[in-house]
Every structure is written in structure tokens, then in C-alpha cells.
Amino acid sequence: MTHVPVACTLGSADLGTQVARWRQLYADAGTERRETDDGVRVRFRRDAAGERELRELVAVESECCAWADWTVEADARQLLLAVTSTGDGIPVLHSLFLS
């Protein structure tokens, strides 16, 4: 089993931009946030712009935060983001989308 460090590979400017984008998306479309045993699940209202932004954000996170698994599911009304990890990654995920 390979140990992947719990660290983001984005530089400070890119990290700041990414955090601001996440905050804006959650403020605009976030409807529910729930911690799980291995991470967090977040629901968003579904619209074309919000879905595009969510998928772009997840694509960046999948690269810069490879210690977590990022998945998006969609139905007619909502988007569900599930982010999971193990070990030290779980409390980091539990801190996501808190103010």
C-alpha cells in the first residue's frame, strides 16, 4: 500500500483562487453538507453553470489533492459531491465547506 501525503500541490495563489471558487459555489448552490465515516458528502442544486463549475473544481482537486477520491453524481434536480479518504485525510475532509 502506497502512502500518499495529505497535502495540496497548488501554489498559494492558485490555492486561494480554488478556495474562493469553492466558497462561491457552495454559497450559490450548496444545499446540504454531511460528514461520513470516510469523508464528506455535499449536495448542490443542479443547473448547467453550477455543474460545470463543480466538475471543473473536482478536476483540479483530483490532481492537486490525490490523497482523496472526488466523485460527482447527478440526477434531474441535484448534484452530489462525495469526497473520501483514509487516515489523516478524513479530518481534513471533515473541515471542508465549513464557513
C-alpha positions in Angstrom: 0.0 0.0 0.0 1.4 3.4 -1.0 1.2 6.2 1.4 0.0 9.5 -0.2 0.7 12.6 1.9 -2.2 14.7 2.9 -1.1 17.9 1.1 -2.2 20.1 -1.7 0.2 20.7 -4.5 -1.3 24.0 -5.6 0.8 27.2 -5.1 -0.6 29.8 -2.7 -2.2 32.0 -5.4 -3.9 29.0 -7.2 -5.0 27.6 -3.8 -6.5 31.0 -2.9 -8.4 31.0 -6.2 -9.6 27.4 -5.7 -10.8 28.1 -2.2 -12.7 31.2 -3.3 -14.4 29.3 -6.2 -15.5 26.5 -3.8 -16.9 29.1 -1.3 -18.8 30.9 -4.1 -20.2 27.6 -5.5 -21.4 26.5 -2.1 -22.9 29.9 -1.3 -24.7 29.9 -4.6 -25.9 26.3 -4.9 -25.0 24.3 -1.8 -27.9 22.7 -0.1 -26.6 20.1 2.3 -23.2 19.1 3.9 -22.8 15.8 5.7 -19.8 14.2 7.3 -19.3 10.5 6.7 -17.0 8.0 8.3 -14.5 8.4 5.5 -15.1 12.0 4.3 -17.9 14.3 3.3 -20.9 14.4 1.0 -22.2 17.8 -0.3 -25.4 18.4 -2.3 -25.8 21.2 -4.7 -28.8 22.5 -6.7 -28.3 21.4 -10.3 -28.0 23.9 -13.2 -25.7 24.0 -16.1 -23.3 26.7 -14.8 -23.1 25.2 -11.3 -22.5 21.7 -12.7 -19.7 22.9 -15.0 -18.1 24.8 -12.1 -18.4 21.8 -9.8 -16.8 19.4 -12.3 -14.0 21.9 -13.1 -13.3 22.3 -9.4 -13.3 18.5 -8.9 -10.9 18.0 -11.8 -8.4 20.4 -10.2 -8.8 18.7 -6.8 -8.3 15.3 -8.2 -4.9 16.4 -9.4 -3.7 18.6 -6.5 -5.2 16.5 -3.7 -4.7 13.0 -4.9 -4.9 11.7 -1.3 -8.7 12.0 -1.6 -11.2 10.5 -4.0 -13.6 13.0 -5.6 -16.8 11.9 -7.3 -19.8 13.7 -8.7 -23.2 12.2 -9.2 -26.1 14.0 -10.8 -29.9 13.5 -11.1 -32.5 15.8 -12.5 -32.5 18.2 -9.6 -29.2 17.9 -7.7 -25.6 17.2 -7.8 -23.9 15.1 -5.1 -20.2 15.5 -4.4 -18.7 12.7 -2.4 -15.1 13.1 -1.2 -13.4 10.2 0.7 -10.1 9.4 2.1 -8.4 7.3 4.8 -6.3 8.1 7.9 -5.2 11.7 8.3 -7.2 12.7 5.2 -10.6 12.2 6.9 -10.4 15.1 9.4 -9.2 17.3 6.6 -12.2 16.4 4.6 -14.5 17.0 7.6 -13.3 20.6 7.7 -14.4 21.3 4.1 -17.4 23.6 3.5 -17.4 25.0 7.0 -17.9 28.7 6.6 
